Amino acid sequence: MAHAGTHLILDSNPAEVPHLQARLSTLCGEAGLDDLAGFQLTCAVVEAVNNCIEHTFRGETGHQITLRWIRQQDSVSVEIRDQGEPMPALPAESPELPEPDAESGRGWHIIYQWTDRVTYARQGNENVLTLTRRL
């Protein structure tokens, strides 16, 4: 994983996610998020990146995922860009938590519960998912 200022670039490899998680934790602390808010935003971003690796790239490594850290006066946003397959429409706001024995489906629930705003757009050949957390 490389980083240039407020940009983090990683390969679509699950082995890079722990490094991303550590860097996001540091950025959250520097932005003034308390420990809980920083943990929640970091988990939401990691969940979104894992979804990207698993679904838009179908587990293939060698694809670039770019994150842009955006610190504003009253919020922090993380913009996640990839050139994978287009996402279907975002799930309904705060989707229901799946059954306890379900093997998947918790990711979007976590993302919506632990961020204040979620947006998605397809820009050219890129998916752009932005997760925002108020300070």
C-alpha positions in Angstrom: 0.0 0.0 0.0 1.4 3.4 -1.0 0.1 6.8 0.3 0.6 10.3 -1.0 -0.7 12.9 1.5 -4.4 12.2 1.8 -4.5 9.4 -0.7 -4.0 5.7 0.1 -3.5 3.3 -2.8 -3.8 -0.4 -2.3 -4.0 -3.6 -4.3 -7.2 -5.6 -4.3 -5.4 -8.1 -2.0 -7.0 -8.9 1.4 -3.5 -9.0 2.8 -3.2 -5.2 2.4 -6.4 -4.5 4.5 -4.7 -4.7 8.0 -2.2 -2.1 6.9 -5.1 0.1 5.6 -6.9 -0.4 8.9 -3.9 0.8 10.9 -3.4 3.9 8.7 -7.1 4.8 8.9 -7.0 4.5 12.7 -4.2 7.0 12.8 -5.9 9.4 10.5 -9.1 9.2 12.6 -7.2 10.2 15.7 -5.4 13.0 13.9 -8.8 14.3 12.7 -10.2 14.5 16.3 -12.5 11.5 16.2 -12.8 9.8 19.6 -11.7 6.2 19.9 -15.3 4.8 19.3 -16.0 7.0 16.3 -12.6 6.3 14.8 -13.1 2.5 15.3 -16.5 2.7 13.7 -15.4 4.7 10.7 -12.4 2.5 10.2 -14.6 -0.6 10.3 -17.0 0.8 7.8 -14.3 1.7 5.4 -12.6 -1.7 5.8 -15.9 -3.4 5.2 -16.4 -1.3 2.0 -12.9 -2.2 0.8 -13.5 -5.9 1.5 -16.8 -5.7 -0.4 -14.9 -4.1 -3.3 -12.2 -6.9 -3.3 -14.8 -9.7 -3.0 -17.6 -8.4 -5.3 -16.3 -5.8 -7.8 -13.0 -7.7 -8.4 -14.3 -11.2 -7.5 -11.3 -11.8 -5.3 -8.7 -11.1 -8.0 -5.5 -9.3 -6.9 -3.7 -6.8 -9.0 -6.4 -4.2 -9.2 -5.9 -0.7 -7.7 -8.2 0.7 -5.1 -7.7 4.4 -4.2 -8.9 6.0 -1.0 -9.0 9.8 -0.5 -9.2 11.1 3.0 -11.2 14.4 3.1 -11.1 16.3 6.4 -13.7 19.1 6.6 -14.6 21.4 9.4 -17.3 19.2 10.8 -16.8 15.8 9.2 -14.4 13.3 7.7 -15.1 11.5 4.5 -13.4 8.6 2.8 -13.8 8.3 -0.9 -13.2 4.8 -2.2 -12.5 4.5 -6.0 -12.0 1.4 -8.1 -12.4 0.4 -11.7 -14.2 -2.9 -11.0 -17.6 -4.0 -12.1 -20.4 -1.4 -11.5 -22.1 -1.8 -8.2 -25.8 -2.4 -8.2 -27.8 0.4 -6.5 -27.0 1.0 -2.9 -29.1 -0.9 -0.5 -31.9 0.8 1.3 -30.8 3.1 4.1 -29.8 1.0 7.1 -30.6 -2.4 5.8 -31.9 -5.0 8.2 -29.3 -7.1 10.0 -29.3 -10.6 8.5 -30.1 -13.7 10.6 -27.4 -14.7 13.1 -26.5 -17.8 11.1 -26.2 -15.9 7.7 -22.7 -16.1 6.2 -22.9 -12.6 4.7 -25.0 -9.4 4.6 -23.7 -7.6 7.6 -21.4 -5.3 5.7 -23.9 -2.7 4.5 -25.6 -2.8 7.9 -22.3 -1.9 9.5 -21.5 0.8 6.9 -24.9 2.5 7.4 -24.9 2.2 11.1 -21.4 3.6 11.7 -21.3 6.4 9.2 -23.6 9.5 8.8 -23.8 9.5 5.1 -23.2 7.0 2.3 -23.1 8.0 -1.4 -22.3 6.0 -4.6 -21.8 7.2 -8.1 -20.4 5.6 -11.3 -18.0 8.1 -12.8 -16.8 7.0 -16.2 -15.3 3.6 -15.6 -15.0 4.1 -11.8 -17.1 3.2 -8.8 -17.0 6.0 -6.3 -18.3 5.2 -2.8 -18.0 7.9 -0.2 -18.5 7.3 3.6 -18.9 10.4 5.8 -18.7 10.7 9.6 -19.5 13.9 11.5 -16.9 15.1 14.0 
